[in-house]
Protein backbone atom coordinates (compact mmCIF):
# COMPACT_ATOMS: atom_id res chain seq x y z
CA UNK A 1 0.00 0.00 0.00
CA UNK A 2 2.87 2.40 0.83
CA UNK A 3 4.44 1.69 -2.56
CA UNK A 4 1.18 2.63 -4.29
CA UNK A 5 1.00 5.98 -2.41
CA UNK A 6 4.61 6.77 -3.26
CA UNK A 7 3.92 6.03 -6.92
CA UNK A 8 0.85 8.32 -6.88
CA UNK A 9 2.78 11.09 -5.13
CA UNK A 10 5.66 10.81 -7.62
CA UNK A 11 3.23 10.89 -10.55
CA UNK A 12 1.50 13.98 -9.12
CA UNK A 13 4.83 15.78 -8.63
CA UNK A 14 5.95 14.97 -12.18
CA UNK A 15 2.63 16.17 -13.64
CA UNK A 16 2.84 19.42 -11.66
CA UNK A 17 6.43 20.00 -12.77
CA UNK A 18 5.42 19.46 -16.40
CA UNK A 19 2.53 21.93 -16.09
CA UNK A 20 4.68 24.57 -14.40
CA UNK A 21 7.38 24.23 -17.05
CA UNK A 22 4.86 25.43 -19.63
CA UNK A 23 4.07 28.49 -17.49
CA UNK A 24 7.53 30.05 -17.86
CA UNK A 25 8.23 33.10 -19.99
CA UNK A 26 7.55 32.82 -23.69
CA UNK A 27 10.53 32.82 -26.01
CA UNK A 28 10.44 34.71 -29.29
CA UNK A 29 13.01 34.91 -32.08
CA UNK A 30 13.06 37.88 -34.45
CA UNK A 31 15.26 38.53 -37.46
CA UNK A 32 15.62 42.08 -38.74
CA UNK A 33 17.36 43.12 -41.94
CA UNK A 34 18.95 46.55 -41.66
CA UNK A 35 19.64 48.45 -44.87
CA UNK A 36 20.15 52.07 -45.79
CA UNK A 37 17.57 53.28 -44.42
CA UNK A 38 14.92 50.69 -43.55
CA UNK A 39 14.07 47.89 -41.15
CA UNK A 40 12.67 44.73 -42.76
CA UNK A 41 10.20 43.97 -41.35
CA UNK A 42 9.33 47.36 -39.88
CA UNK A 43 6.78 46.14 -37.33
CA UNK A 44 6.75 43.32 -34.81
CA UNK A 45 4.30 41.65 -32.42
CA UNK A 46 5.92 40.49 -29.20
CA UNK A 47 4.30 38.80 -26.17
CA UNK A 48 4.55 40.89 -23.00
CA UNK A 49 7.47 39.83 -20.83
CA UNK A 50 8.79 37.37 -23.43
CA UNK A 51 12.44 36.46 -23.70
CA UNK A 52 13.30 37.96 -27.08
CA UNK A 53 16.24 36.82 -29.17
CA UNK A 54 16.77 39.28 -31.99
CA UNK A 55 19.17 38.83 -34.87
CA UNK A 56 20.18 42.03 -36.61
CA UNK A 57 21.52 41.50 -40.14
CA UNK A 58 23.16 44.66 -41.43
CA UNK A 59 23.06 44.56 -45.22
CA UNK A 60 23.70 48.30 -45.39
CA UNK A 61 26.84 50.34 -45.88
CA UNK A 62 26.65 52.04 -42.48
CA UNK A 63 26.28 51.07 -38.83
CA UNK A 64 22.63 50.65 -37.83
CA UNK A 65 20.83 50.34 -34.52
CA UNK A 66 17.51 48.78 -33.49
CA UNK A 67 16.28 50.90 -30.59
CA UNK A 68 13.07 50.03 -28.72
CA UNK A 69 11.74 53.10 -26.94
CA UNK A 70 9.67 53.13 -23.76
CA UNK A 71 5.90 52.86 -24.19
CA UNK A 72 4.28 56.12 -25.20
CA UNK A 73 7.54 57.92 -25.91
CA UNK A 74 7.98 59.45 -29.36
CA UNK A 75 11.57 60.22 -30.33
CA UNK A 76 12.39 63.81 -31.14
CA UNK A 77 14.25 64.55 -34.35
CA UNK A 78 17.17 64.28 -34.32
CA UNK A 79 17.60 61.24 -32.06
CA UNK A 80 20.09 62.44 -29.47
CA UNK A 81 21.02 62.52 -25.78
CA UNK A 82 17.55 63.86 -24.86
CA UNK A 83 16.03 60.57 -26.08
CA UNK A 84 18.51 58.22 -24.38
CA UNK A 85 16.70 58.08 -20.98
CA UNK A 86 13.63 56.69 -22.81
CA UNK A 87 15.38 53.75 -24.46
CA UNK A 88 13.99 50.40 -23.33
CA UNK A 89 16.56 48.29 -25.21
CA UNK A 90 19.01 48.68 -28.11
CA UNK A 91 21.37 46.67 -30.26
CA UNK A 92 23.64 47.62 -33.12
CA UNK A 93 25.43 46.03 -36.04
CA UNK A 94 28.25 47.27 -38.23
CA UNK A 95 28.01 47.04 -42.05
CA UNK A 96 28.02 43.40 -43.18
CA UNK A 97 27.74 42.19 -39.58
CA UNK A 98 25.12 39.88 -38.05
CA UNK A 99 24.58 40.31 -34.33
CA UNK A 100 22.28 38.32 -32.03
CA UNK A 101 21.04 39.69 -28.71
CA UNK A 102 18.58 38.58 -26.04
CA UNK A 103 16.45 40.83 -23.87
CA UNK A 104 13.19 40.67 -21.93
CA UNK A 105 10.26 42.42 -23.60
CA UNK A 106 8.28 45.05 -21.73
CA UNK A 107 5.44 43.71 -19.59
CA UNK A 108 3.12 46.62 -20.37
CA UNK A 109 1.04 46.00 -23.50
CA UNK A 110 0.70 48.60 -26.23
CA UNK A 111 2.56 50.28 -29.08
CA UNK A 112 6.27 51.02 -28.85
CA UNK A 113 8.35 53.06 -31.28
CA UNK A 114 11.46 51.49 -32.83
CA UNK A 115 14.10 53.72 -34.40
CA UNK A 116 17.62 53.60 -35.72
CA UNK A 117 19.68 55.67 -33.30
CA UNK A 118 22.55 56.26 -35.72
CA UNK A 119 22.77 60.02 -36.50
CA UNK A 120 20.53 61.12 -39.41
CA UNK A 121 18.98 57.64 -39.91
CA UNK A 122 15.67 58.51 -38.22
CA UNK A 123 15.43 61.59 -40.42
CA UNK A 124 15.99 59.33 -43.45
CA UNK A 125 12.94 57.27 -42.42
CA UNK A 126 14.46 54.41 -40.41
CA UNK A 127 11.46 53.95 -38.14
CA UNK A 128 9.33 51.00 -37.02
CA UNK A 129 6.95 49.84 -34.31
CA UNK A 130 6.55 46.98 -31.87
CA UNK A 131 3.19 45.88 -30.52
CA UNK A 132 3.54 44.28 -27.12
CA UNK A 133 0.60 41.91 -26.54
N, C-alpha and C positions, 0 to 999 in steps of 0.2 A: 504494500500500500504506500509506503514512504517513497519507493522508487517511482511510482505513478505520479505522486505529487511533485516530486523533483522534476520529472519530465514535463509536466504541465507548467510549472513555474519557469523552466528554461525556455519552453516554447513561447510563453507569454512575454518574457524578456526579449527574446529574439524578434518577435513580431513588433513590439514597441520600438525597438532600436531601428528596425527597418522603416517604420512609419516616420520616426523622428528624422531619419536621414533624408527623407524627401522634403522635410520642412526647412531645410537650410536655405541660405541665400541662392537666388537664381544666378546662373552664369550665362553671360552673353558674350559672343565674339562679333566684333565689327571690323570691317576692312574699309579703309578710306583711301581713295586715290587723290593725291594732291598734285595739281598742275598749276600753271600760271594762267589764271587766277581763279580756280574753282575747286570745290570739294565734290567728289563723286563717290557716293551719293551726297546730296546736300541736306538731307533730313534723316533723322533716325528715331526709332521708337525703342525705348529702354525701360525695362521694369524697374520700379522704384527700389532702391537699395541693392540692386543686382551687382554682382562682381563682373565688371566689364573688362574684357581684354580687347584692346583696340590695336589694329595694325595700320600704321600710316605708311603708305607707299608714295614716295615723292618722285613723280615722273616729270617734275618741273625743272627749271634751270636755276631756281633760287631756293633758299631755305624757306620752309613753310611750317606753320604751327596749327594745331587743332586745339582751340581754347573754348572750353565750356564755361559760360558765365553763370553766376548765381541766378536763381529764379527771379524773374521780373526786372532784372537789370538790362538796360539797353546800352551798349557801348557807345561812347561819344567818338566822333571822328575828329582827329585821328586817334586810333587806339594808342594809349600812352600810360604813363605812371598813374594818372587819375583813375584808370580802369582796373589796374592791378589788384586792388583790395577786393574786387568783385569777381575774381576768377575762382571758379569751383575746382577746375582741373585743367592742365595743359600738357601737351606733348609736342615735340618738334622733330623734324627730319630734314637732313641736308639733301641737296640735289642728288638723285640717284640712290638714295638710302631708303631702306625699309626698317622701321622701328616698331617694336611691339611693347605696349605698356599695359598695366592692369591698375584699375582704380575702382572704388565703390561708388556707384551712381547715387545721386541725391535721393533722399527718402520722400521728399515733398513732390507730389505730382504736379504736372503743368508743363508749360512751354519754357524752354531755355534757349538762349541765343548761343550760337557757335560762330566764332570768328577766327580768321588768321591774324595772329598778333604781330606778324612781321611788318615793319613800317611800310605804309602805302598799300598793303594788300587788301585791307578792308575797303579802302577807297576805290580799289579796282574791282570790287564786287565779291570778294572772297568771304562769303557769309552763308551760314546754314542755321538749322534749328534742330533741337532734340526735344522730343515729347517724352516726358517721364510719366509712365502709367503705373 
